[in-house]
Amino acid sequence: MLEYWKNLFIAGPFIPHGHCYLWQPELVWLHIVSDSFIALAYYSIPLTLVYFVRQREDLPFNWIFLLFGIFIIACGTTHLMEVWTLWHPTYWLSGLVKAITAVASLYTALELIPLVPKALALPSPAQLELTNQELRHQIAARLQAEEALQEINQKLEIKVKNRTVELAKANEELRAEIAQRQQAEEIQRKTQKRLKTLSGKLIEAQEAERRLIARELHDEIGQALTAVKINLQALQRAYGDKIAASVHESINIVEVALQQVRSLSLDLRPSLLDDLGLVAALRWYVDRQTKRAGIIGEFVAEPLETKLSTNLETTCFRIAQEALTNVIRHAQAQQVTIKLQQRENQLCLVICDDGIGFDVPAAREQATKGRSLGLLGMEERTLLVGGQIQVNSIPQRGTEIHVRLPLTENGEWRS
């Protein structure tokens, strides 16, 4: 092996190639210039290929260009060896260079054969342009979907705002009427009965309106948003990474809007109250609101022996809802407990928190002036079903609300 490597660089018994040309200057220089320029061209081509590949890192099959570069450099070296052997007959070295060129050429050729079908499968410029046009159409469709979603949100906000204003106006008018009637209560007990009936009807109307809006949000707006989301997901699957970022962003927008619609629907009228009853609805609501607020919530319910009427379930749920809302907004509490139990012919609801407490008489006075209506609303709902409510609050020691509602057979509002 050592002898072989020595022979690569030793002329041995061979004569220089120039003897074949009889050392005619014109012929010798013709071969020198030709082989030199060929080698120069061969060496410049790989440099250009390497520069091209480095500038286009997204180019498919870029490795084949590197193979071509190696093959071409080997070919250029064989021409340099032709010049060298004019004077130096190191034909073993020349043959080795040719063998390396042969291996590189054969390997490149073999790698090129299975590459041809893949290269032919690449889209043509016309196909790419057609794809780009389709992509532009899809982007335009996405923008239209976003505009439609924004329009739906705006209409929804306007509708909810208008309904809320109407309900608030009706509540204000009713409270004003109740305040006036209470001043003449002694000479008018028929008027009081009528007012309570009106209050009950108004609350029924409010609940019906809440149920209607919640159903519209869930069924119409929610289904529309779901359809938009499904279409965007189908679009993402159809075009893959080409529009993945844009479609993913649109899907996220639709998902957020869908969650907002569902949340608003649940806040207006939780379907659990109608489908599974008061206990399930209160357990879900307490868990949901306390987790949102970051406080400890506990709901304790004993098995109810009597099936509750729809009105009684709604009244109890709304009282608990208002009380829990006040705890989260104003009490600065760390823990709240809601208990529900049946005592003979009464439904008992207790709400306790460890917050900062409040001045109950002052809160009632503020309520009569149209401010801090939460306490007044709970009292009104309790009285409309013939129940009793007691609020005990000590500054820095929390608040307890005890509500006792009679279990009536028909669940109608009581006078």
NORHU-V629759 format. One record per residue. RES is the residue in three letters. PSI is psi as a letter, one per 30 degrees, with the letter a starting at -180 (999 if undefined). OMEGA is omega in degrees with one decimal (none if undefined). D_FIRST is the distance of its C-alpha to the first C-alpha in whole Angstrom. Layout:
# NORHU-V629759
RES;PSI;OMEGA;D_FIRST, RES;PSI;OMEGA;D_FIRST
This chain:
# NORHU-V629759
MET;e;178.6;0, LEU;e;178.6;4, GLU;e;179.5;5, TYR;e;-179.0;5, TRP;e;175.8;7, LYS;e;-178.8;9, ASN;f;-179.9;10, LEU;e;-173.9;11, PHE;g;179.8;14, ILE;k;-177.4;15, ALA;e;180.0;17, GLY;b;-176.4;17, PRO;g;-174.9;20, PHE;l;176.9;21, ILE;l;-180.0;24, PRO;l;-178.1;25, HIS;f;-178.1;26, GLY;f;177.6;30, HIS;e;178.3;30, CYS;f;179.8;31, TYR;g;-179.2;33, LEU;g;178.4;35, TRP;h;173.9;35, GLN;k;-173.2;38, PRO;e;-177.7;38, GLU;e;-179.2;40, LEU;e;179.8;37, VAL;e;-179.6;35, TRP;e;175.5;36, LEU;e;179.6;37, HIS;e;180.0;33, ILE;e;-177.8;33, VAL;e;-177.5;36, SER;e;-178.8;35, ASP;e;-179.5;31, SER;e;179.5;32, PHE;e;176.4;35, ILE;e;178.8;33, ALA;e;178.7;30, LEU;e;178.3;33, ALA;e;180.0;35, TYR;e;-179.6;32, TYR;e;-179.8;31, SER;e;-178.6;35, ILE;e;178.4;35, PRO;e;178.1;33, LEU;e;177.7;35, THR;e;179.4;38, LEU;e;179.7;37, VAL;e;177.8;36, TYR;e;-179.7;39, PHE;e;-178.8;41, VAL;e;-179.9;39, ARG;e;179.2;40, GLN;f;-179.5;43, ARG;i;-178.3;44, GLU;f;179.1;43, ASP;g;-176.7;45, LEU;k;177.8;43, PRO;k;177.5;42, PHE;h;-177.3;39, ASN;f;-179.9;37, TRP;f;-179.0;34, ILE;e;177.1;34, PHE;e;177.5;34, LEU;e;175.8;31, LEU;e;176.7;29, PHE;e;179.6;31, GLY;e;178.7;30, ILE;e;-179.8;26, PHE;e;-177.3;27, ILE;e;176.8;29, ILE;e;177.8;27, ALA;e;178.3;24, CYS;e;178.7;26, GLY;e;180.0;27, THR;e;177.9;24, THR;e;178.6;23, HIS;e;175.1;27, LEU;e;178.1;26, MET;e;175.6;23, GLU;e;177.7;25, VAL;e;-177.6;27, TRP;e;-175.7;24, THR;f;172.4;23, LEU;e;-178.7;27, TRP;f;-175.4;26, HIS;j;-174.5;22, PRO;h;176.1;20, THR;i;-173.2;17, TYR;f;174.5;17, TRP;e;177.9;13, LEU;e;178.0;14, SER;e;178.9;18, GLY;e;178.2;16, LEU;e;178.0;14, VAL;e;178.0;18, LYS;e;178.3;19, ALA;e;177.5;17, ILE;e;178.3;18, THR;e;179.6;22, ALA;e;179.8;22, VAL;e;-179.7;21, ALA;e;-180.0;23, SER;e;-179.0;26, LEU;e;-179.7;26, TYR;e;178.8;26, THR;e;179.5;29, ALA;e;179.7;30, LEU;e;178.2;30, GLU;f;-177.5;32, LEU;e;-175.9;34, ILE;e;179.5;36, PRO;f;-179.1;37, LEU;f;-175.5;38, VAL;e;178.7;41, PRO;e;179.0;43, LYS;e;178.9;43, ALA;e;178.2;43, LEU;f;-179.9;46, ALA;f;178.4;48, LEU;k;-179.1;48, PRO;k;177.0;52, SER;l;176.3;53, PRO;e;178.8;55, ALA;e;178.0;58, GLN;e;177.8;57, LEU;e;178.4;56, GLU;e;177.7;60, LEU;e;177.7;62, THR;e;178.1;60, ASN;e;177.3;61, GLN;e;178.4;65, GLU;e;178.2;65, LEU;e;177.5;64, ARG;e;176.9;66, HIS;e;-179.4;69, GLN;e;177.6;68, ILE;e;177.1;68, ALA;e;178.2;71, ALA;e;177.7;72, ARG;e;178.2;71, LEU;e;177.0;73, GLN;e;178.6;76, ALA;e;178.6;76, GLU;e;177.6;75, GLU;e;178.1;79, ALA;e;178.3;80, LEU;e;178.6;79, GLN;e;179.1;81, GLU;e;177.9;84, ILE;e;178.9;84, ASN;e;180.0;84, GLN;e;178.2;86, LYS;e;179.5;89, LEU;e;179.3;88, GLU;e;179.5;89, ILE;e;-178.4;92, LYS;e;179.0;93, VAL;e;179.5;93, LYS;e;179.7;94, ASN;e;179.4;97, ARG;e;179.4;98, THR;e;178.4;97, VAL;e;179.4;100, GLU;e;179.7;102, LEU;e;178.5;102, ALA;e;178.5;102, LYS;e;178.6;105, ALA;e;177.8;107, ASN;e;179.3;106, GLU;e;178.9;108, GLU;e;180.0;111, LEU;e;179.9;111, ARG;e;177.1;111, ALA;e;179.1;114, GLU;e;178.7;116, ILE;e;179.0;116, ALA;e;179.0;116, GLN;e;-178.4;120, ARG;e;-179.2;121, GLN;e;178.5;120, GLN;f;179.3;123, ALA;h;-174.0;125, GLU;e;-174.9;124, GLU;e;-177.0;128, ILE;g;178.9;129, GLN;i;170.4;127, ARG;e;171.3;125, LYS;e;179.3;125, THR;e;179.6;123, GLN;e;179.2;120, LYS;e;179.3;120, ARG;e;179.9;119, LEU;e;178.1;117, LYS;e;176.8;115, THR;e;178.2;114, LEU;e;178.4;113, SER;e;178.7;111, GLY;e;178.7;109, LYS;e;178.9;109, LEU;e;178.4;107, ILE;e;175.8;105, GLU;e;178.7;105, ALA;e;178.2;104, GLN;e;-179.5;101, GLU;e;177.2;100, ALA;e;178.4;100, GLU;e;176.6;99, ARG;e;-179.0;96, ARG;e;-179.6;95, LEU;e;-179.3;95, ILE;e;179.4;93, ALA;e;179.2;90, ARG;e;177.5;90, GLU;e;178.1;90, LEU;e;-175.1;87, HIS;e;-172.7;85, ASP;e;-173.7;86, GLU;d;-178.0;86, ILE;e;-179.6;84, GLY;e;179.0;82, GLN;e;177.5;81, ALA;e;178.9;81, LEU;e;177.9;78, THR;e;177.7;76, ALA;e;177.4;76, VAL;e;179.7;75, LYS;e;-179.7;72, ILE;e;178.3;71, ASN;e;179.3;71, LEU;e;177.7;68, GLN;e;176.1;66, ALA;e;176.2;66, LEU;e;179.3;65, GLN;e;178.6;62, ARG;e;-176.4;61, ALA;e;-173.6;61, TYR;f;170.9;59, GLY;b;-172.7;57, ASP;f;-176.2;56, LYS;e;179.9;57, ILE;g;-174.2;60, ALA;e;-175.4;60, ALA;e;-178.6;61, SER;e;-179.1;64, VAL;e;178.3;65, HIS;e;178.1;64, GLU;e;179.1;66, SER;e;178.5;69, ILE;e;178.2;69, ASN;e;178.7;69, ILE;e;-179.9;72, VAL;e;-179.6;74, GLU;e;178.1;73, VAL;e;179.3;75, ALA;e;179.3;78, LEU;e;177.6;78, GLN;e;178.6;78, GLN;e;178.6;80, VAL;e;179.6;83, ARG;e;179.9;82, SER;e;179.3;83, LEU;e;178.4;86, SER;e;179.4;87, LEU;e;179.1;87, ASP;e;-179.5;89, LEU;e;-178.7;92, ARG;j;-179.7;92, PRO;k;-179.2;90, SER;f;178.3;89, LEU;e;-178.3;89, LEU;e;179.6;93, ASP;e;-173.6;94, ASP;e;-173.3;91, LEU;f;174.9;91, GLY;a;-171.0;94, LEU;e;-173.9;95, VAL;e;179.9;93, ALA;e;-179.0;90, ALA;e;179.8;90, LEU;e;179.6;91, ARG;e;178.8;88, TRP;e;-174.7;86, TYR;e;179.6;88, VAL;e;-179.8;88, ASP;e;-177.7;84, ARG;e;-174.8;83, GLN;e;-179.0;85, THR;e;176.0;84, LYS;e;177.2;81, ARG;e;-176.3;81, ALA;f;179.2;83, GLY;h;177.0;81, ILE;l;179.7;84, ILE;k;179.1;84, GLY;k;179.5;86, GLU;k;176.8;88, PHE;k;-178.6;90, VAL;k;-179.6;92, ALA;k;173.0;94, GLU;l;178.5;96, PRO;k;-179.4;97, LEU;k;-178.0;100, GLU;f;-175.2;102, THR;k;174.9;104, LYS;k;-175.7;102, LEU;k;175.8;102, SER;l;180.0;104, THR;e;-178.9;102, ASN;e;-178.9;104, LEU;e;177.6;104, GLU;e;179.7;100, THR;e;-179.8;100, THR;e;-178.7;102, CYS;e;-179.4;100, PHE;e;-178.2;97, ARG;e;176.7;98, ILE;e;178.1;100, ALA;e;179.2;96, GLN;e;-179.3;94, GLU;e;-179.5;97, ALA;e;-179.8;97, LEU;e;176.1;93, THR;e;178.9;93, ASN;e;178.7;95, VAL;e;-177.0;93, ILE;e;-175.4;90, ARG;e;-167.1;91, HIS;f;-167.0;94, ALA;f;-175.4;94, GLN;h;-175.9;90, ALA;l;174.0;90, GLN;f;-176.9;87, GLN;k;175.9;88, VAL;k;-178.9;91, THR;k;177.2;92, ILE;k;-179.1;94, LYS;k;178.0;96, LEU;k;-179.1;97, GLN;l;178.0;100, GLN;k;176.9;103, ARG;j;-177.6;106, GLU;c;-176.2;109, ASN;g;-179.9;110, GLN;k;172.4;108, LEU;k;-174.1;104, CYS;k;178.9;103, LEU;k;-179.3;100, VAL;k;176.4;99, ILE;k;-178.3;97, CYS;k;174.1;96, ASP;l;-179.5;94, ASP;h;-175.7;93, GLY;a;-173.5;94, ILE;f;179.7;96, GLY;l;178.1;99, PHE;l;179.4;102, ASP;j;-174.2;105, VAL;e;178.6;107, PRO;e;179.3;110, ALA;e;178.9;109, ALA;e;177.8;106, ARG;e;179.0;109, GLU;e;177.3;111, GLN;e;-179.5;108, ALA;e;178.8;107, THR;f;178.4;111, LYS;g;177.0;110, GLY;g;178.7;108, ARG;l;179.2;105, SER;i;-173.3;103, LEU;f;-177.2;103, GLY;e;179.8;101, LEU;e;179.6;104, LEU;e;179.0;106, GLY;e;178.0;104, MET;e;-179.9;104, GLU;e;179.9;107, GLU;e;179.7;108, ARG;e;179.1;106, THR;e;-178.5;107, LEU;e;-177.4;111, LEU;f;177.3;111, VAL;g;177.6;110, GLY;g;-178.1;113, GLY;a;179.9;110, GLN;k;178.9;110, ILE;k;179.2;108, GLN;k;-177.9;107, VAL;k;177.4;105, ASN;k;-178.7;105, SER;k;178.7;103, ILE;k;-179.6;103, PRO;k;178.8;101, GLN;g;-179.8;98, ARG;g;172.6;98, GLY;a;-175.2;97, THR;k;174.0;99, GLU;k;177.2;100, ILE;k;178.4;102, HIS;k;-179.0;104, VAL;k;177.1;105, ARG;j;-176.6;107, LEU;k;179.9;107, PRO;k;176.9;110, LEU;j;179.4;108, THR;l;-176.2;111, GLU;e;-176.1;111, ASN;f;176.9;110, GLY;g;179.6;108, GLU;l;176.2;111, TRP;k;-174.6;111, ARG;k;178.3;114, SER;999;none;117
